[in-house]
Amino acid sequence: MPPLLVCLLLLLLPAVRRPAEAATPGAKPRVFPLRARQVPAGALPRPPSKLRFHHNVSLTVSLAVGTPPQNVTMVLDTGSELSWLLCAPGHQGGGAATAARGASFRARASSTFAAVSCGSAQCRSRDLPAPPSCDAASRQCRVSLSYADGSSSDGALATDVFHVGDAPPPRSAFGCMATAYDSSPDGVATAGLLGMNRGALSFVSQASTRRFSYCISDRDDAGVLLLGHSDLPFLPLNYTPMYQPTLPLPYFDRVAYSVQLIGIRVGGKPLPIPASVLAPDHTGAGQTMVDSGTQFTFLLGDAYSALKAEFLKQTRPILPALNDPNFAFQEAFDTCFRVPAGRPAPAARLPAVTLLFKGAEMVVSGDRLLYKVPGERRGGDGVWCLTFGNADMVPLTAYVIGHHHQMNVWVEYDLSAAASGSRPSSATSPASASA
């Protein structure tokens, strides 16, 4: 059964409460609806190691937190560790309250909410990009995040219960922040971020969830998040090992989901990229991360230049290039084209881009290769850009595979086996993957 069909069928399931995950593969997963939503520009707090610009779309999941449970909508981010919630004014604990926008978590209304003290092991964590600090007056642990526009916000490190099954809900540490997203255009406010990387303070680590997966359909931007073993015998996944260096390296994110990129093809033609360009160097720079919190995919300079040159060459008879050296969408996407206004890009005629991994590959074709830049016009033409960006222009020291290229693909993270799995889509689906 094609994974896109599986994804659509699972959308018919309600957000069920299932037994908590056991240590055996037969444990039933917890199923939650997942959506791709528009996020206002500049409203996204990002750790310093994340991209310092805003994204148009994020994946969101709805959970219940606290006692009694409060429903919150959080961005699903496999590239971040610390989860955070926007706390209502006066509920952050320690320090002055700041007026909050959008939906918020009422910490004082939860009988299970607790601030983390400065002396706790959680407050001594060094996994976070910015280490926690101590509020001298309250003796409560503080955490900080950086914003896409360069400003910053801080809040209290706290714990509460996250309801993810019928068993006693796990207590999880998170940031109780003072500022977060505005409401999305459909009226659903985003109240926080669910950190899902491999760090000790991530949600999956604290909930002892050793495997999770998700699927997003590009037809209606809806999907599902499964916590636990998916156990779908009709959907065998192909796996590629997660990469971890034997020694700590200064620029290598050891808690990210890193895989080994070994090659790139455009329209079936291998790009002449040395293996050393695609592998981390002696400092750790150059790793390849799978990140649901980033919208598009980014390649480091040499690999991006090779992709750009070959893609322009193969599309020259199909699309006129923009040829504007002063234009780059989101400051990183400068492989752009002109398409007559009101017409779609000729997706079926575009050469597929294939990312090759150790033992697997990801094929991105047609509908997922070009993105129409909102409001950008050249005469009677709209501007469409390749959905692979130049990481050197951000700047960024890693390859990043964003969620735009994960649509119509069943993606799984197996922490116990240190592997990432997924399943190619059917021929009717615009993108397929097995990385």
C-alpha positions as CSV (number, residue, x, y, z in Angstrom):
1,M,0.0,0.0,0.0
2,P,1.5,3.4,-1.0
3,P,2.6,5.4,2.1
4,L,0.6,8.4,0.9
5,L,-2.6,6.3,1.0
6,V,-1.6,5.0,4.4
7,C,-1.1,8.6,5.6
8,L,-4.5,9.6,4.3
9,L,-6.2,6.5,5.9
10,L,-4.7,7.2,9.2
11,L,-6.1,10.8,9.0
12,L,-9.5,9.2,9.5
13,L,-8.4,8.0,12.9
14,P,-9.2,10.3,15.9
15,A,-6.5,11.5,18.2
16,V,-6.7,8.3,20.2
17,R,-5.4,7.6,23.7
18,R,-3.5,4.3,23.6
19,P,-1.5,2.4,26.3
20,A,1.9,3.8,27.0
21,E,4.7,2.4,24.9
22,A,6.3,-0.8,26.3
23,A,9.8,-2.0,25.6
24,T,8.5,-4.6,23.1
25,P,8.0,-3.9,19.4
26,G,4.3,-4.9,19.8
27,A,3.4,-1.9,21.9
28,K,0.6,0.1,20.3
29,P,1.6,3.6,19.1
30,R,0.0,6.8,20.2
31,V,-1.6,8.6,17.2
32,F,-1.9,12.4,16.9
33,P,-3.1,14.6,14.0
34,L,-0.3,16.6,12.4
35,R,-0.7,19.7,10.2
36,A,1.4,22.0,8.1
37,R,0.5,25.6,9.0
38,Q,1.5,29.1,8.0
39,V,3.6,30.8,10.6
40,P,3.9,34.7,10.7
41,A,7.2,36.1,9.6
42,G,9.6,36.8,12.5
43,A,7.5,35.1,15.1
44,L,9.6,31.9,15.5
45,P,12.0,31.6,18.4
46,R,15.0,29.6,17.3
47,P,18.1,28.3,19.2
48,P,21.3,29.8,18.0
49,S,22.3,26.7,16.1
50,K,19.1,26.9,14.0
51,L,18.7,28.9,10.9
52,R,18.5,32.6,11.6
53,F,15.6,33.4,9.3
54,H,11.9,32.8,9.3
55,H,10.0,29.9,7.7
56,N,6.6,30.2,6.0
57,V,5.3,26.8,7.1
58,S,5.8,24.6,10.2
59,L,4.4,21.2,11.2
60,T,2.1,21.4,14.2
61,V,0.6,18.8,16.6
62,S,-2.0,19.3,19.3
63,L,-1.4,17.8,22.8
64,A,-2.9,18.1,26.3
65,V,-0.6,19.4,29.1
66,G,-1.1,19.8,32.8
67,T,-3.8,18.9,35.4
68,P,-6.5,19.4,34.4
69,P,-5.4,19.0,30.8
70,Q,-5.0,22.1,28.7
71,N,-5.0,21.7,24.9
72,V,-2.0,23.3,23.2
73,T,-0.8,23.4,19.6
74,M,3.0,22.9,19.2
75,V,5.5,23.0,16.3
76,L,7.0,19.5,15.8
77,D,10.8,20.1,15.6
78,T,13.2,17.2,15.3
79,G,16.0,19.7,15.1
80,S,15.5,21.1,18.6
81,E,15.9,19.7,22.1
82,L,14.0,21.8,24.6
83,S,10.2,21.9,24.3
84,W,8.6,25.2,25.2
85,L,5.1,26.6,25.8
86,L,3.9,30.2,25.8
87,C,2.9,30.8,29.4
88,A,0.1,33.3,30.2
89,P,1.3,36.7,31.7
90,G,2.3,36.2,35.3
91,H,2.7,32.4,34.9
92,Q,6.4,32.3,33.9
93,G,7.7,32.2,37.4
94,G,10.8,34.3,38.4
95,G,11.2,37.7,36.9
96,A,8.7,40.1,35.4
97,A,5.8,38.9,33.3
98,T,5.6,39.9,29.7
99,A,2.4,40.4,27.7
100,A,1.9,37.3,25.6
101,R,0.2,37.0,22.2
102,G,-1.9,34.1,20.9
103,A,-2.8,30.9,22.8
104,S,-1.1,30.4,26.2
105,F,-0.6,27.7,28.8
106,R,-1.9,28.7,32.2
107,A,0.7,27.3,34.5
108,R,-0.9,28.3,37.7
109,A,-4.1,26.5,36.8
110,S,-2.2,23.2,36.6
111,S,-1.8,21.3,39.9
112,T,1.1,19.3,38.5
113,F,3.2,22.3,37.3
114,A,6.5,22.9,39.0
115,A,9.3,25.3,38.5
116,V,12.8,23.7,38.2
117,S,15.2,24.9,40.9
118,C,18.7,26.1,40.2
119,G,20.2,23.1,41.9
120,S,18.5,20.5,39.8
121,A,20.4,18.3,37.3
122,Q,18.1,19.6,34.5
123,C,19.4,23.1,35.2
124,R,23.0,21.9,34.8
125,S,22.3,20.5,31.3
126,R,25.0,21.4,28.7
127,D,23.1,19.9,25.8
128,L,21.2,23.2,25.0
129,P,22.8,25.8,22.7
130,A,22.5,28.4,25.5
131,P,23.1,26.8,28.9
132,P,20.4,27.4,31.5
133,S,21.0,30.2,34.1
134,C,19.9,30.9,37.6
135,D,17.5,33.6,38.8
136,A,19.2,34.9,41.9
137,A,16.0,36.2,43.5
138,S,13.7,33.2,43.0
139,R,16.4,30.5,42.7
140,Q,14.6,29.2,39.7
141,C,16.2,27.9,36.6
142,R,16.0,30.1,33.5
143,V,16.3,29.3,29.8
144,S,16.7,31.5,26.7
145,L,16.0,31.3,23.0
146,S,17.0,33.4,20.1
147,Y,14.6,34.8,17.5
148,A,14.6,34.8,13.8
149,D,15.0,38.6,13.8
150,G,18.0,38.5,16.1
151,S,16.2,39.4,19.3
152,S,15.8,37.0,22.2
153,S,13.4,35.9,24.9
154,D,13.7,33.9,28.1
155,G,11.5,32.0,30.5
156,A,11.5,29.6,33.4
157,L,12.5,25.9,33.1
158,A,9.6,23.9,34.5
159,T,8.0,20.5,34.5
160,D,4.5,19.2,34.0
161,V,2.7,16.2,32.7
162,F,2.1,15.7,28.9
163,H,-0.9,13.5,28.2
164,V,0.2,11.0,25.5
165,G,-1.7,7.8,26.5
166,D,-4.0,6.2,29.0
167,A,-1.2,5.3,31.3
168,P,0.1,7.8,33.9
169,P,1.4,10.8,31.8
170,P,5.1,11.4,31.8
171,R,6.5,14.4,33.5
172,S,8.6,16.5,31.1
173,A,10.8,19.5,31.5
174,F,10.0,22.5,29.2
175,G,10.5,26.2,28.9
176,C,7.7,28.3,30.2
177,M,8.2,31.3,27.9
178,A,6.9,34.8,27.7
179,T,6.7,35.3,23.9
180,A,5.7,33.0,21.0
181,Y,3.9,32.8,17.7
182,D,1.0,34.9,16.6
183,S,-2.2,33.2,15.6
184,S,-2.0,31.4,12.2
185,P,-4.3,32.6,9.4
186,D,-6.9,29.8,10.1
187,G,-7.4,31.1,13.6
188,V,-5.4,28.3,15.4
189,A,-2.8,29.8,17.6
190,T,0.6,28.0,18.1
191,A,1.4,27.8,21.8
192,G,4.8,26.3,21.7
193,L,7.4,23.9,20.2
194,L,7.9,20.2,20.8
195,G,11.6,19.4,20.9
196,M,12.1,15.9,19.4
197,N,15.9,15.5,18.9
198,R,18.1,13.0,20.7
199,G,19.1,15.2,23.6
200,A,18.4,14.4,27.2
201,L,15.8,17.2,27.6
202,S,13.9,16.4,24.4
203,F,10.3,15.3,24.6
204,V,11.0,11.8,23.2
205,S,13.9,11.2,25.6
206,Q,12.0,12.3,28.7
207,A,8.9,10.2,27.6
208,S,11.1,7.2,27.0
209,T,9.8,6.9,23.5
210,R,12.5,5.1,21.5
211,R,10.7,5.3,18.1
212,F,8.4,7.7,16.4
213,S,7.2,8.5,12.9
214,Y,5.1,10.9,10.9
215,C,3.5,11.3,7.5
216,I,2.3,14.5,5.9
217,S,0.1,14.7,2.8
218,D,0.7,17.6,0.4
219,R,-3.0,17.4,-0.7
220,D,-4.4,19.1,2.4
221,D,-1.3,19.6,4.6
222,A,-2.6,17.1,7.1
223,G,-1.0,14.1,8.5
224,V,-0.3,12.0,11.6
225,L,2.4,11.6,14.3
226,L,2.9,8.2,15.8
227,L,4.8,7.8,19.1
228,G,6.0,4.3,19.4
229,H,6.3,1.4,17.0
230,S,4.2,1.8,13.9
231,D,3.9,-2.0,13.3
232,L,2.6,-1.6,9.7
233,P,3.5,-4.9,8.0
234,F,2.1,-3.6,4.7
235,L,4.5,-0.7,4.8
236,P,8.1,-2.0,5.1
237,L,10.6,0.8,5.6
238,N,14.1,1.2,4.2
239,Y,16.6,2.4,6.7
240,T,19.8,4.4,6.7
241,P,22.1,4.5,9.8
242,M,22.4,7.7,11.8
243,Y,25.9,9.1,11.7
244,Q,27.8,9.7,15.0
245,P,31.5,10.5,15.1
246,T,33.6,8.6,17.6
247,L,35.0,11.7,19.1
248,P,33.3,15.0,20.1
249,L,33.7,17.7,17.4
250,P,33.1,21.4,18.0
251,Y,30.7,21.9,15.0
252,F,28.9,18.6,15.0
253,D,25.4,18.6,16.6
254,R,25.6,15.2,18.4
255,V,21.9,15.3,19.3
256,A,20.6,15.9,15.8
257,Y,19.3,13.1,13.5
258,S,22.3,12.9,11.2
259,V,22.6,10.6,8.2
260,Q,25.3,10.1,5.7
261,L,24.8,11.9,2.4
262,I,27.0,10.2,-0.3
263,G,25.8,11.7,-3.6
264,I,23.3,13.7,-5.6
265,R,21.7,13.1,-9.0
266,V,19.8,15.5,-11.2
267,G,17.6,13.8,-13.8
268,G,19.5,10.6,-13.3
269,K,22.9,12.3,-13.8
270,P,25.3,12.0,-10.9
271,L,26.8,15.4,-9.9
272,P,30.7,15.5,-9.8
273,I,30.9,16.2,-6.0
274,P,33.9,14.7,-4.1
275,A,32.9,12.5,-1.2
276,S,34.8,14.7,1.1
277,V,32.5,17.6,0.3
278,L,29.4,15.6,1.5
279,A,31.0,14.3,4.7
280,P,31.7,16.2,8.0
281,D,35.2,17.6,8.2
282,H,37.7,17.4,11.2
283,T,35.7,20.1,13.0
284,G,32.3,18.4,12.5
285,A,31.1,20.9,10.0
286,G,29.2,19.3,7.1
287,Q,26.9,16.9,8.8
288,T,23.5,16.1,7.2
289,M,20.5,16.6,9.5
290,V,16.9,15.6,9.0
291,D,14.9,18.5,10.5
292,S,11.1,18.7,10.6
293,G,11.5,22.2,12.0
294,T,13.0,23.6,8.8
295,Q,10.8,24.1,5.8
296,F,13.2,23.6,2.8
297,T,16.4,21.7,2.2
298,F,19.9,23.3,2.4
299,L,23.1,22.2,0.8
300,L,26.6,23.6,1.5
301,G,28.2,25.8,-1.1
302,D,30.1,23.4,-3.3
303,A,27.3,20.8,-3.5
304,Y,24.7,23.6,-4.0
305,S,26.7,25.1,-6.8
306,A,26.9,21.8,-8.6
307,L,23.2,21.2,-8.2
308,K,22.3,24.7,-9.4
309,A,24.5,24.5,-12.5
310,E,23.1,21.1,-13.6
311,F,19.5,22.0,-12.8
312,L,19.7,25.2,-14.8
313,K,21.3,23.3,-17.6
314,Q,18.6,20.6,-17.8
315,T,15.7,23.1,-17.3
316,R,16.9,25.7,-19.9
317,P,14.6,24.4,-22.6
318,I,11.7,24.3,-20.1
319,L,11.8,27.4,-18.0
320,P,13.5,30.8,-18.3
321,A,15.8,31.5,-15.5
322,L,15.3,34.7,-13.4
323,N,18.9,35.9,-13.9
324,D,18.7,38.5,-11.2
325,P,22.0,38.4,-9.1
326,N,20.4,40.7,-6.5
327,F,17.5,38.4,-5.7
328,A,17.5,35.5,-3.3
329,F,14.3,34.3,-1.6
330,Q,14.8,34.1,2.2
331,E,18.4,35.1,1.6
332,A,19.4,31.6,0.5
333,F,17.3,30.5,-2.6
334,D,18.8,32.1,-5.7
335,T,18.0,29.4,-8.3
336,C,14.8,31.0,-9.5
337,F,12.7,31.1,-12.7
338,R,10.0,33.1,-14.4
339,V,6.6,31.5,-14.9
340,P,3.7,33.3,-16.5
341,A,1.3,34.7,-13.8
342,G,-1.7,32.4,-13.2
343,R,0.1,29.3,-14.5
344,P,1.6,26.5,-12.5
345,A,5.2,25.5,-12.9
346,P,5.6,22.6,-15.4
347,A,6.3,20.1,-12.6
348,A,5.9,17.0,-14.8
349,R,8.8,18.1,-17.1
350,L,11.3,19.0,-14.3
351,P,14.3,16.6,-13.7
352,A,14.0,14.8,-10.4
353,V,16.7,15.5,-7.7
354,T,17.8,12.4,-5.9
355,L,19.8,12.5,-2.6
356,L,21.8,9.4,-2.1
357,F,22.4,8.0,1.4
358,K,24.2,5.0,2.8
359,G,21.9,2.2,1.7
360,A,19.0,4.4,0.7
361,E,17.9,7.4,-1.4
362,M,15.4,10.3,-1.4
363,V,13.8,11.2,-4.7
364,V,12.3,14.7,-5.0
365,S,10.3,15.3,-8.2
366,G,8.1,17.8,-9.9
367,D,5.6,19.3,-7.4
368,R,8.1,19.6,-4.6
369,L,11.0,21.1,-6.5
370,L,9.8,24.7,-7.1
371,Y,8.1,27.2,-4.7
372,K,6.2,30.2,-5.8
373,V,7.5,33.3,-4.1
374,P,4.6,35.2,-2.6
375,G,4.1,38.7,-4.0
376,E,7.2,38.6,-6.3
377,R,6.6,39.6,-9.9
378,R,8.7,40.3,-13.0
379,G,6.4,42.0,-15.5
380,G,3.7,39.5,-16.2
381,D,5.6,36.6,-14.7
382,G,5.6,35.1,-11.2
383,V,8.9,34.1,-9.6
384,W,9.4,30.4,-8.6
385,C,12.6,29.2,-6.8
386,L,14.2,25.8,-6.4
387,T,13.4,24.4,-2.9
388,F,17.1,23.7,-2.3
389,G,18.9,26.6,-0.7
390,N,22.6,27.6,-0.3
391,A,23.5,27.0,3.3
392,D,26.6,29.2,2.9
393,M,24.3,32.2,2.4
394,V,22.5,31.8,5.7
395,P,25.2,31.0,7.0
396,L,24.9,27.4,8.1
397,T,27.6,24.7,8.6
398,A,25.5,21.7,7.8
399,Y,23.3,20.1,5.2
400,V,19.6,20.2,6.3
401,I,16.7,18.1,4.9
402,G,13.5,20.1,5.6
403,H,9.9,18.9,5.9
404,H,8.9,20.2,2.5
405,H,10.8,17.3,0.9
406,Q,9.4,14.8,3.5
407,M,5.8,15.3,2.4
408,N,4.0,12.1,1.0
409,V,6.7,10.1,2.8
410,W,6.4,7.9,5.9
411,V,9.4,9.0,8.0
412,E,10.5,7.1,11.1
413,Y,13.2,7.7,13.7
414,D,14.4,4.6,15.6
415,L,16.6,5.8,18.5
416,S,17.3,2.2,19.7
417,A,18.7,1.1,16.4
418,A,20.2,4.6,15.6
419,A,18.6,4.6,12.2
420,S,16.1,6.6,10.1
421,G,13.6,4.9,7.9
422,S,11.1,5.9,5.3
423,R,9.1,4.5,2.4
424,P,9.0,5.6,-1.3
425,S,5.7,7.0,-2.5
426,S,3.6,5.7,-5.3
427,A,3.9,7.0,-8.9
428,T,1.0,9.4,-8.3
429,S,2.9,11.1,-5.5
430,P,5.2,14.0,-6.3
431,A,8.0,12.9,-4.0
432,S,9.4,9.7,-2.7
433,A,12.1,8.7,-0.2
434,S,13.7,5.8,1.4
435,A,16.1,7.7,3.7
